[in-house]
Amino acid sequence: MAIEDLEPQKCLELIEENQDNPNFIILDVRGSDEYAAGHVKNSIIIDVRSPDFKEKLEELDKDKNYLVYCKSGMRSKKAAKIMDEMGFKNLCTMKKGFQNWVACGLPQE
């Protein structure tokens, strides 16, 4: 399955359109220190580098819609590929990651 890589502005539109949708999940795959320094509002964190990454993914609903991001886009692509292989059906990533989001002046927590 092709995983769409969306520009930050498009990600923001998707987030705003789905703010009340319980089937839309924003997944931050960075480390907790990076997350603490700034993240997309309402995102959940599962570090793609943690040894139990796949086990944590198993706890998620594979039928929900996921927007996956990291710092620069590399880890989110890796995470989305793993998720795709595990049977997650609706995935997209943030082009060039959170640093691009910040560079675009988009809101962060």
C-alpha positions in Angstrom: 0.0 0.0 0.0 1.3 3.5 -0.8 1.6 5.6 2.3 0.8 9.2 1.5 3.4 11.8 2.7 1.5 15.0 3.4 2.8 18.6 3.7 2.4 20.0 7.2 -0.4 22.4 6.1 -2.4 19.4 4.7 -1.7 17.5 8.0 -3.2 20.5 9.9 -6.3 20.5 7.7 -6.6 16.7 8.3 -6.2 17.2 12.1 -8.8 20.0 12.2 -11.3 18.0 10.1 -10.9 15.1 12.4 -10.6 16.8 15.8 -13.8 15.1 17.1 -13.2 11.8 15.3 -12.2 9.0 17.7 -11.0 7.0 14.7 -8.3 9.5 13.9 -5.0 9.1 15.7 -1.9 11.4 15.6 1.1 9.2 16.3 4.5 10.7 17.3 7.2 8.1 16.9 10.0 10.2 18.4 11.6 9.8 21.8 10.0 11.2 25.0 12.6 13.9 25.3 11.8 15.2 21.8 8.1 14.9 22.5 8.4 16.9 25.7 10.2 19.7 23.8 7.2 20.2 21.5 4.6 18.1 19.7 1.4 18.2 17.8 -1.6 18.7 20.1 -3.5 15.5 21.0 -0.8 13.2 19.6 0.2 10.0 21.3 3.8 8.8 21.5 5.3 5.4 20.7 9.0 5.6 20.1 9.9 3.7 17.0 13.3 3.1 18.4 12.0 1.3 21.6 12.5 -2.4 21.7 8.7 -2.9 22.3 7.5 -0.7 19.4 5.7 -3.5 17.7 4.1 -4.8 20.9 2.8 -1.3 21.6 1.4 -1.1 18.1 -0.5 -4.3 18.7 -2.5 -2.5 21.3 -3.8 0.0 18.6 -6.8 -0.5 16.4 -5.6 -1.3 12.9 -8.8 0.0 11.3 -8.4 3.6 12.6 -6.8 6.4 10.6 -3.2 7.3 11.6 -1.1 10.4 10.9 2.5 9.4 11.8 5.3 11.9 12.3 8.8 12.2 13.8 11.4 15.0 13.6 12.5 14.9 10.0 10.3 12.3 8.3 12.7 9.4 8.3 11.5 7.5 11.4 7.8 8.1 10.5 8.4 6.5 7.1 10.0 3.5 8.9 7.2 3.3 11.5 4.5 3.6 8.8 6.1 0.8 6.8 6.2 -1.4 9.9 2.5 -0.5 10.6 1.6 -1.3 7.0 3.3 -4.7 7.3 1.3 -5.3 10.5 -2.0 -4.7 8.7 -2.8 -1.1 9.6 -5.0 0.1 6.8 -5.1 3.9 6.9 -1.7 5.6 7.2 -0.2 8.9 6.2 3.0 10.6 7.2 4.1 14.2 7.7 6.5 15.3 5.0 9.9 16.3 6.6 8.4 15.8 10.0 7.9 18.0 13.0 10.8 20.3 12.2 8.9 21.2 8.9 5.7 21.7 10.9 7.5 24.2 13.2 9.2 25.9 10.3 5.7 26.4 8.8 4.6 28.2 12.0 2.0 25.6 12.8 0.7 25.2 16.4 2.5 23.0 18.9 2.2 22.0 22.5 
